[in-house]
Amino acid sequence: MDRLNNTVRTYAWGSATAIPELLGTEPTGEPQAELWMGAHPGAPSRIDRGAGPVSLADVIAADPERELGAAAVAAFGPRLPFLLKLLAAEIPLSLQVHPDRAQARAGHAAEEEREVPPDAPERNYKDANHKPELICALTPFDGLCGFRPATEAADVLEELGVGALKPYADALRAHPEGDALREVLTAVLTADPEAMARTVAEAAEAAARLGGPYAVYADLARHFPGDPGVIAAMLLNQVRLEPGEALFLGAGVPHAYLRGLGVEIMANSDNVLRCGLTPKHVDVPELLRVVRFEAGDPGVLRPAAAPGDGTGEEVYATPIDEFRLSRHVLAPGSAPRPLPDRAAQILLCTDGRVTLRTPGAELTLGRGESAYVRAGERVTAEGAGTLFRATVAL
């Protein structure tokens, strides 16, 4: 097993204090948005097996089957198929969706054929993979996820008392739900920018007066004045996750993280289609092709013991195979817990101290510290703390 040396990403929306607080380090004054754990080419973790620090991506590339396991390589190819993160949001992230695998492959191939530069602002598909995600709260965590029922969204718009929003509310009541949501989101994103800016300003003033669940829209408008994403956000479910609760974000589901600290795991991809709350490129036709116009409950996940598993592992169940996130809450003096060894795994301590043991080594993790365990390496965990375990679903 290897202790991971991880990179902090300093995106503007990040908290300056949440990740340093967890790690027990001094804030730098910069926003520390994400701590990446894995082998993503953008910022791979580094390990040291005695010859100095090296990229985990390079270690895996040199011998994929030994590191990941033959079954994982057969299923997902010769690279770690997931990225684990600590994510700390201080201001809202962009309102966005991710494509499914078929859409990503087609979109990536089309942009490659058109020779769209990889770093071009109008590039939608950086790669040919899908990007399902799971966010698990470590603190109270606020977000937007999935469409509300159309009539509920109409109620929200009407309550604001803004005349320019009435046609949207009327449309939400007049048509079948999926058609209504598509019509209104299309109208919002294609509206005249100056007229929309006035609508957003009026809606923000009304939201500030109403307070309660409307306060979030005033806050969005404060960070993104005039942005049509403020109105689009009113079509979505508001979600508050308590520590230990999680959300799974599948293809086509519009979402935005608003505030909080959490553990995020995602399939290795950079494919994002934005629909607002951002100065970045918004490709409305492509976005509308990818969004799933289905209303429903966002589906807050709580960890559950795996069937037939007596180790105390609690799993966040998802419908995909590229990643599997679980946790162990370890009590002082409890028996060592064996961790399966069929595939590579990343272990992250978020509370207390956890000691990992293999037949030939021992490694203790404190808050915010992590380790990589290659396939086939037998490891146990003990101590007093919380350990998140990221691997693949085989």
NUVOGU-70053 format. One line per field, with one value per residue (C-alpha): residue number from 0; x, y, z; residue in three letters. Coordinates in nm, 3 decimals. Each point is the difference from the previous one (the first is absolute). Layout:
% NUVOGU-70053
k = [NUM  ...]
east = [X  ...]
north = [Y  ...]
up = [Z  ...]
r = [Ala  ...]
% end
This chain:
% NUVOGU-70053
k = [0  1  2  3  4  5  6  7  8  9  10  11  12  13  14  15  16  17  18  19  20  21  22  23  24  25  26  27  28  29  30  31  32  33  34  35  36  37  38  39  40  41  42  43  44  45  46  47  48  49  50  51  52  53  54  55  56  57  58  59  60  61  62  63  64  65  66  67  68  69  70  71  72  73  74  75  76  77  78  79  80  81  82  83  84  85  86  87  88  89  90  91  92  93  94  95  96  97  98  99  100  101  102  103  104  105  106  107  108  109  110  111  112  113  114  115  116  117  118  119  120  121  122  123  124  125  126  127  128  129  130  131  132  133  134  135  136  137  138  139  140  141  142  143  144  145  146  147  148  149  150  151  152  153  154  155  156  157  158  159  160  161  162  163  164  165  166  167  168  169  170  171  172  173  174  175  176  177  178  179  180  181  182  183  184  185  186  187  188  189  190  191  192  193  194  195  196  197  198  199  200  201  202  203  204  205  206  207  208  209  210  211  212  213  214  215  216  217  218  219  220  221  222  223  224  225  226  227  228  229  230  231  232  233  234  235  236  237  238  239  240  241  242  243  244  245  246  247  248  249  250  251  252  253  254  255  256  257  258  259  260  261  262  263  264  265  266  267  268  269  270  271  272  273  274  275  276  277  278  279  280  281  282  283  284  285  286  287  288  289  290  291  292  293  294  295  296  297  298  299  300  301  302  303  304  305  306  307  308  309  310  311  312  313  314  315  316  317  318  319  320  321  322  323  324  325  326  327  328  329  330  331  332  333  334  335  336  337  338  339  340  341  342  343  344  345  346  347  348  349  350  351  352  353  354  355  356  357  358  359  360  361  362  363  364  365  366  367  368  369  370  371  372  373  374  375  376  377  378  379  380  381  382  383  384  385  386  387  388  389  390  391  392  393]
east = [0.000  0.113  -0.067  -0.135  0.140  -0.293  -0.053  -0.235  -0.189  -0.051  -0.320  -0.165  -0.314  0.192  0.013  0.321  -0.036  -0.198  0.271  0.283  -0.216  -0.049  0.369  0.117  0.201  0.015  -0.222  0.195  -0.254  -0.086  -0.322  0.072  -0.282  0.098  0.259  0.049  0.081  0.067  0.170  -0.185  0.249  -0.093  0.147  0.100  0.088  0.363  0.140  0.349  0.107  0.358  0.134  -0.159  -0.347  -0.162  -0.339  -0.258  -0.115  0.350  0.020  -0.331  0.091  0.321  -0.184  -0.381  -0.092  0.228  -0.129  -0.369  -0.068  -0.071  -0.378  0.002  0.223  -0.228  -0.305  0.131  0.331  0.357  -0.066  -0.167  -0.359  -0.097  0.118  -0.056  -0.012  -0.057  -0.222  -0.049  -0.246  -0.028  -0.195  -0.221  0.148  -0.143  -0.338  0.094  -0.075  0.217  -0.051  -0.050  0.270  -0.155  -0.050  0.356  0.145  -0.203  0.065  0.372  0.031  -0.189  0.218  0.315  -0.119  -0.064  0.348  -0.129  0.310  -0.004  0.035  -0.251  -0.266  -0.275  0.123  -0.269  0.157  0.354  -0.011  -0.223  -0.117  -0.306  0.027  -0.235  0.073  -0.076  0.034  -0.003  -0.033  0.255  -0.173  -0.352  0.011  -0.238  -0.069  -0.247  -0.080  -0.251  -0.325  -0.284  -0.348  -0.107  -0.295  0.226  0.244  -0.294  -0.095  0.355  -0.001  -0.346  0.081  0.270  -0.261  0.223  -0.202  0.269  -0.013  -0.374  0.029  0.243  -0.235  -0.294  0.199  0.095  -0.370  -0.120  0.200  0.106  0.276  0.302  -0.109  -0.070  0.341  0.174  -0.198  0.068  0.370  0.045  -0.183  0.207  0.334  -0.082  -0.167  0.131  0.296  -0.098  -0.362  0.114  0.239  -0.293  -0.212  0.277  0.044  -0.373  -0.018  0.302  -0.160  -0.320  0.191  0.189  -0.330  -0.159  0.304  -0.020  0.045  0.004  0.315  0.216  -0.112  0.093  0.342  0.044  -0.085  0.250  0.278  -0.127  -0.192  -0.223  0.082  -0.293  0.118  -0.161  -0.343  0.094  0.092  -0.361  -0.101  0.219  -0.029  0.182  0.189  0.163  0.225  0.087  0.341  0.011  -0.275  0.075  -0.135  0.061  0.006  -0.061  0.009  -0.230  -0.092  0.040  0.174  0.213  0.192  -0.062  0.190  0.164  0.278  -0.033  0.168  -0.060  0.068  -0.046  0.083  0.315  -0.132  -0.001  -0.323  -0.222  -0.287  -0.088  -0.341  0.068  0.161  0.323  0.192  0.108  -0.136  -0.364  -0.091  -0.379  -0.086  0.247  -0.111  -0.365  0.094  0.166  -0.235  -0.257  -0.323  -0.132  -0.126  0.043  0.145  0.378  0.046  0.215  0.217  0.090  0.268  -0.118  0.174  0.083  -0.216  0.185  0.289  0.088  0.292  -0.198  0.056  -0.278  -0.054  -0.147  -0.182  0.015  -0.097  0.344  0.318  0.291  -0.010  -0.131  0.014  -0.039  0.105  0.112  -0.083  0.253  -0.047  0.292  0.103  -0.203  0.141  0.206  -0.219  0.116  -0.031  -0.056  0.304  -0.133  0.052  0.200  -0.146  0.052  -0.059  -0.073  -0.020  -0.242  -0.015  0.221  0.295  -0.005  0.284  0.033  0.196  0.122  0.209  0.316  -0.088  -0.198  -0.129  -0.198  -0.228  -0.118  -0.278  0.019  0.278  -0.034  0.162  0.005  -0.019  0.071  -0.204  0.079  0.150  -0.166  -0.070  -0.188  -0.119  -0.031  -0.001  -0.253  -0.125  -0.178  0.158  -0.145  0.083  -0.003  0.032  -0.181  -0.313  0.101]
north = [0.000  0.355  0.329  0.249  0.347  0.188  0.325  0.279  0.175  0.373  0.071  0.334  -0.156  -0.186  0.060  0.150  -0.185  -0.328  -0.226  0.152  -0.049  -0.368  -0.049  0.197  0.241  0.379  0.165  0.159  0.274  -0.160  -0.193  -0.372  -0.157  -0.363  -0.250  -0.267  -0.362  -0.232  -0.017  0.264  0.145  0.354  -0.042  -0.358  -0.089  -0.085  -0.298  -0.100  -0.364  0.077  0.169  0.340  0.139  -0.118  0.051  -0.264  0.021  -0.100  -0.285  -0.141  0.047  -0.197  -0.313  0.038  -0.359  -0.014  0.333  -0.014  -0.373  -0.198  0.015  0.381  0.043  -0.228  0.201  0.358  0.003  0.059  0.302  0.078  0.068  0.239  0.316  0.060  0.355  0.216  0.282  0.325  0.250  0.352  0.148  -0.184  -0.207  0.021  -0.156  -0.296  -0.344  -0.288  -0.220  -0.374  -0.222  -0.017  0.379  0.058  -0.232  0.158  0.356  -0.056  -0.163  0.287  0.266  -0.191  -0.019  0.376  0.048  0.203  0.069  -0.188  0.325  0.201  0.168  -0.137  -0.360  -0.213  -0.346  -0.023  -0.380  -0.291  -0.105  0.064  0.182  -0.136  0.143  -0.062  0.268  -0.098  0.280  0.047  0.322  0.122  0.022  0.197  -0.068  -0.007  -0.334  -0.105  0.162  0.074  -0.101  0.258  0.125  0.049  0.200  0.210  0.071  0.121  0.237  0.136  0.064  0.247  0.224  0.098  0.066  -0.127  -0.341  -0.050  -0.146  -0.261  -0.091  -0.023  -0.228  -0.228  -0.054  -0.025  -0.292  -0.354  0.019  -0.095  0.227  0.285  -0.022  -0.012  0.298  0.216  -0.082  0.069  0.333  0.106  -0.086  0.162  0.316  0.344  0.055  0.354  -0.096  -0.305  0.209  0.223  -0.306  -0.148  0.328  0.024  -0.365  0.039  0.297  -0.197  -0.306  0.209  0.138  -0.345  -0.165  -0.363  -0.238  0.301  0.145  -0.233  0.175  0.341  -0.144  -0.148  0.335  0.174  -0.226  -0.015  0.323  -0.023  -0.368  -0.203  -0.288  0.178  -0.057  -0.348  -0.087  0.062  -0.305  -0.228  -0.173  0.160  -0.258  0.021  -0.296  -0.068  -0.155  -0.358  0.052  -0.006  0.076  -0.200  0.214  -0.202  0.101  0.280  0.114  0.378  0.086  0.251  -0.015  0.311  -0.023  -0.255  -0.255  -0.352  -0.309  -0.026  -0.295  0.005  -0.193  0.135  0.261  0.376  0.018  0.280  0.178  0.320  0.164  0.302  0.157  0.033  0.238  -0.304  -0.125  -0.120  -0.210  0.010  -0.242  -0.264  0.050  -0.053  -0.319  -0.142  0.115  -0.254  0.189  -0.221  0.133  -0.195  -0.029  0.052  -0.322  0.070  -0.305  -0.135  -0.264  -0.356  -0.323  -0.206  -0.318  -0.294  0.221  -0.024  0.245  0.311  0.158  0.245  0.042  0.288  -0.198  0.132  -0.152  0.024  -0.209  0.245  0.088  -0.126  0.222  -0.136  0.091  -0.164  0.174  -0.153  -0.004  -0.006  -0.355  -0.161  -0.296  0.068  0.016  -0.183  0.195  -0.197  -0.024  -0.093  0.348  0.312  0.233  0.345  0.042  0.344  0.083  0.285  -0.023  -0.133  -0.229  -0.328  -0.250  -0.215  -0.324  -0.242  -0.314  0.209  0.360  0.243  0.348  0.240  0.258  0.317  0.235  0.072  -0.253  -0.279  -0.316  -0.202  -0.380  -0.197  -0.306  -0.319  0.172  -0.125  0.290  0.051  0.322  0.078  0.299  0.266  0.199  0.003  -0.156  0.044  -0.276  0.061  -0.284  -0.147  -0.216  -0.345]
up = [0.000  -0.067  0.173  -0.255  -0.053  -0.155  -0.189  0.111  -0.280  0.065  -0.192  0.074  0.151  0.269  0.373  0.137  0.330  -0.024  -0.146  0.210  0.309  -0.082  -0.078  0.302  -0.215  -0.014  -0.263  -0.282  -0.065  -0.335  -0.055  0.041  -0.199  -0.053  0.119  -0.269  0.084  -0.290  -0.337  -0.201  -0.253  0.108  0.349  0.085  0.358  0.070  0.189  0.113  -0.007  0.097  -0.313  0.054  -0.076  -0.323  -0.161  0.087  -0.363  -0.116  0.252  -0.124  -0.366  0.051  0.121  -0.012  0.084  0.303  0.133  -0.091  -0.030  -0.316  0.042  0.036  -0.306  -0.202  0.108  -0.008  -0.184  0.126  0.220  0.331  -0.113  0.281  0.174  0.372  0.136  0.299  -0.130  0.190  -0.151  0.138  -0.293  -0.250  -0.279  -0.351  -0.076  -0.219  -0.142  -0.117  -0.309  0.005  -0.151  -0.349  -0.012  0.117  -0.264  -0.279  0.117  0.044  -0.342  -0.165  0.161  -0.089  -0.362  0.001  0.153  0.293  0.214  0.333  0.194  -0.208  0.218  -0.226  0.039  0.170  -0.007  0.133  -0.013  -0.103  0.346  0.212  0.336  0.265  0.345  0.366  0.268  0.368  0.254  0.279  0.113  -0.079  -0.379  -0.222  -0.365  -0.285  -0.161  -0.265  -0.109  0.237  -0.114  -0.258  0.207  0.302  -0.212  -0.122  0.363  0.072  -0.297  0.078  0.366  -0.104  -0.161  -0.295  -0.314  -0.238  0.168  -0.052  -0.354  0.133  0.284  -0.242  -0.233  0.289  0.073  -0.360  -0.142  0.091  0.257  -0.210  -0.287  0.241  0.168  -0.339  -0.130  0.303  0.035  -0.373  0.029  0.302  -0.162  -0.334  0.131  -0.094  0.237  0.100  0.068  0.196  0.207  0.104  0.081  0.212  0.189  0.075  0.100  0.229  0.179  0.050  0.118  0.256  0.136  0.023  0.162  0.115  -0.295  -0.236  0.155  -0.209  -0.321  0.138  0.088  -0.348  -0.157  0.229  -0.131  -0.360  -0.073  -0.305  -0.058  -0.143  0.217  0.296  -0.157  -0.121  0.360  0.102  -0.206  0.214  0.335  0.291  0.204  0.344  0.081  0.361  0.078  -0.127  -0.257  -0.373  -0.347  -0.316  -0.315  -0.313  -0.366  -0.109  0.353  0.044  0.326  0.184  0.326  0.209  0.328  0.228  0.039  -0.135  -0.140  -0.373  -0.228  -0.376  -0.312  -0.165  -0.241  -0.052  -0.202  0.129  -0.176  0.181  0.012  0.220  0.306  -0.192  -0.227  -0.204  -0.330  -0.006  -0.305  0.025  -0.288  0.124  0.359  -0.091  -0.185  0.312  0.279  0.119  0.051  0.277  0.332  0.320  0.346  -0.001  0.199  0.305  0.071  0.341  0.047  0.054  0.092  -0.307  -0.015  0.155  0.114  0.367  0.005  0.088  -0.340  -0.098  -0.374  -0.203  -0.267  -0.358  -0.337  -0.160  0.014  -0.038  0.367  0.330  0.311  0.350  0.351  0.322  0.328  0.239  0.375  0.245  0.081  -0.276  -0.191  -0.314  -0.310  -0.311  -0.325  -0.323  -0.225  -0.344  -0.149  0.078  0.261  0.148  0.373  0.149  0.370  0.074  0.380  0.279  -0.079  -0.188  -0.023  -0.311  0.018  -0.264  0.067  -0.037  0.079  0.214  -0.087  0.219  -0.159  0.171  -0.111  -0.372  -0.064  -0.254  -0.128  -0.320  0.027  -0.315  -0.098  0.186  0.303  0.319  0.235  0.325  0.164  0.371  0.231  0.091  -0.295  -0.334  -0.308  -0.349  -0.248  -0.376  -0.246  -0.302  -0.001  -0.121]
r = [Met  Asp  Arg  Leu  Asn  Asn  Thr  Val  Arg  Thr  Tyr  Ala  Trp  Gly  Ser  Ala  Thr  Ala  Ile  Pro  Glu  Leu  Leu  Gly  Thr  Glu  Pro  Thr  Gly  Glu  Pro  Gln  Ala  Glu  Leu  Trp  Met  Gly  Ala  His  Pro  Gly  Ala  Pro  Ser  Arg  Ile  Asp  Arg  Gly  Ala  Gly  Pro  Val  Ser  Leu  Ala  Asp  Val  Ile  Ala  Ala  Asp  Pro  Glu  Arg  Glu  Leu  Gly  Ala  Ala  Ala  Val  Ala  Ala  Phe  Gly  Pro  Arg  Leu  Pro  Phe  Leu  Leu  Lys  Leu  Leu  Ala  Ala  Glu  Ile  Pro  Leu  Ser  Leu  Gln  Val  His  Pro  Asp  Arg  Ala  Gln  Ala  Arg  Ala  Gly  His  Ala  Ala  Glu  Glu  Glu  Arg  Glu  Val  Pro  Pro  Asp  Ala  Pro  Glu  Arg  Asn  Tyr  Lys  Asp  Ala  Asn  His  Lys  Pro  Glu  Leu  Ile  Cys  Ala  Leu  Thr  Pro  Phe  Asp  Gly  Leu  Cys  Gly  Phe  Arg  Pro  Ala  Thr  Glu  Ala  Ala  Asp  Val  Leu  Glu  Glu  Leu  Gly  Val  Gly  Ala  Leu  Lys  Pro  Tyr  Ala  Asp  Ala  Leu  Arg  Ala  His  Pro  Glu  Gly  Asp  Ala  Leu  Arg  Glu  Val  Leu  Thr  Ala  Val  Leu  Thr  Ala  Asp  Pro  Glu  Ala  Met  Ala  Arg  Thr  Val  Ala  Glu  Ala  Ala  Glu  Ala  Ala  Ala  Arg  Leu  Gly  Gly  Pro  Tyr  Ala  Val  Tyr  Ala  Asp  Leu  Ala  Arg  His  Phe  Pro  Gly  Asp  Pro  Gly  Val  Ile  Ala  Ala  Met  Leu  Leu  Asn  Gln  Val  Arg  Leu  Glu  Pro  Gly  Glu  Ala  Leu  Phe  Leu  Gly  Ala  Gly  Val  Pro  His  Ala  Tyr  Leu  Arg  Gly  Leu  Gly  Val  Glu  Ile  Met  Ala  Asn  Ser  Asp  Asn  Val  Leu  Arg  Cys  Gly  Leu  Thr  Pro  Lys  His  Val  Asp  Val  Pro  Glu  Leu  Leu  Arg  Val  Val  Arg  Phe  Glu  Ala  Gly  Asp  Pro  Gly  Val  Leu  Arg  Pro  Ala  Ala  Ala  Pro  Gly  Asp  Gly  Thr  Gly  Glu  Glu  Val  Tyr  Ala  Thr  Pro  Ile  Asp  Glu  Phe  Arg  Leu  Ser  Arg  His  Val  Leu  Ala  Pro  Gly  Ser  Ala  Pro  Arg  Pro  Leu  Pro  Asp  Arg  Ala  Ala  Gln  Ile  Leu  Leu  Cys  Thr  Asp  Gly  Arg  Val  Thr  Leu  Arg  Thr  Pro  Gly  Ala  Glu  Leu  Thr  Leu  Gly  Arg  Gly  Glu  Ser  Ala  Tyr  Val  Arg  Ala  Gly  Glu  Arg  Val  Thr  Ala  Glu  Gly  Ala  Gly  Thr  Leu  Phe  Arg  Ala  Thr  Val  Ala  Leu]
% end
